[in-house]
């Protein structure tokens, strides 16, 4: 179940659901009528797409390459999210464990199987 689906279900029950993510997720949040907080960072969306494209060009998806992406994404969340969370003061925090900071993002992924 995606974060957007969880958000829709919570909104139907009267809760406010805010997506804390990089700018790629803002159109999804807006379309779903959810609040959006952008995680501040210096890397552009194009830089992130290029990094994923570079990873997908490797022969298959290497463990080293996948680890590199996961570490970069986790660093983005760990450095950018705490201040936003302090300001938002949420009652509950849902985190996507499958890939910190990215799994619910609508970024295209072109990994070879």
C-alpha positions in Angstrom: 0.0 0.0 0.0 1.5 3.4 -1.0 1.7 6.3 1.4 -0.9 8.1 -0.8 -3.4 5.2 -0.3 -2.8 5.3 3.5 -3.2 9.1 3.4 -6.5 8.8 1.6 -7.8 6.3 4.1 -6.8 8.5 7.0 -8.3 11.6 5.4 -11.6 9.9 5.0 -11.5 9.4 8.8 -10.9 13.1 9.4 -7.2 13.1 9.9 -4.8 15.6 8.3 -2.1 13.8 6.3 1.1 15.5 5.3 3.7 14.0 3.0 7.3 14.9 3.9 9.3 14.3 0.8 11.5 15.8 -1.9 9.8 18.0 -4.5 9.1 15.1 -6.8 6.2 14.0 -4.5 4.5 17.4 -4.4 2.3 16.8 -7.4 1.0 13.6 -5.9 0.3 15.3 -2.6 -1.4 18.1 -4.3 -3.5 15.8 -6.5 -4.5 13.8 -3.4 -5.4 16.9 -1.4 -2.7 16.3 1.1 -0.4 18.8 2.8 3.2 18.7 1.6 6.4 19.6 3.3 9.5 19.6 1.1 12.7 18.1 2.5 15.4 20.7 1.9 18.5 19.5 0.1 21.0 20.7 -2.5 20.7 17.9 -5.0 18.4 18.7 -7.9 15.7 16.3 -9.1 17.6 15.9 -12.3 20.7 14.9 -10.3 18.7 12.2 -8.5 17.3 11.0 -11.8 20.8 10.9 -13.2 22.1 8.9 -10.2 19.3 6.3 -10.7 19.9 6.2 -14.4 23.6 5.6 -13.8 22.8 2.8 -11.3 20.4 1.2 -13.8 23.2 1.1 -16.5 25.4 -1.0 -14.3 25.4 -4.6 -15.1 22.2 -5.5 -13.3 21.5 -3.7 -10.0 24.6 -4.2 -7.9 24.5 -4.4 -4.1 27.1 -1.7 -3.9 25.1 0.6 -6.2 21.9 0.0 -4.4 23.6 0.5 -1.0 25.0 3.8 -2.3 21.5 5.1 -3.3 19.9 3.9 -0.1 22.7 5.7 2.0 22.3 8.9 0.0 18.5 8.8 0.4 18.7 8.0 4.1 21.2 10.9 4.6 18.8 13.3 2.8 16.0 12.3 5.2 18.1 12.3 8.3 19.6 15.7 7.6 16.5 17.4 6.2 13.5 16.0 8.0 14.2 16.6 11.7 13.6 20.4 11.6 10.5 20.0 9.5 9.2 17.4 12.0 9.8 19.7 14.9 7.9 22.5 13.1 5.0 20.2 12.1 4.7 18.5 15.5 2.8 15.5 14.2 0.7 13.2 16.4 1.9 10.2 14.4 4.7 9.5 11.9 4.5 6.8 9.3 7.8 5.9 7.6 8.3 3.8 4.5 11.0 1.3 5.4 11.5 -0.2 2.0 13.7 2.7 0.8 14.0 5.7 3.1 12.9 8.9 1.6 12.1 7.5 -1.8 9.7 4.6 -1.9 6.5 6.6 -2.2 8.0 9.1 -4.6 6.8 9.1 -8.2 10.3 9.0 -9.6 10.7 6.7 -12.7 12.9 3.7 -12.0 14.5 1.8 -14.8 16.3 -1.0 -13.1 17.2 -4.1 -15.1 16.0 -7.4 -13.6 
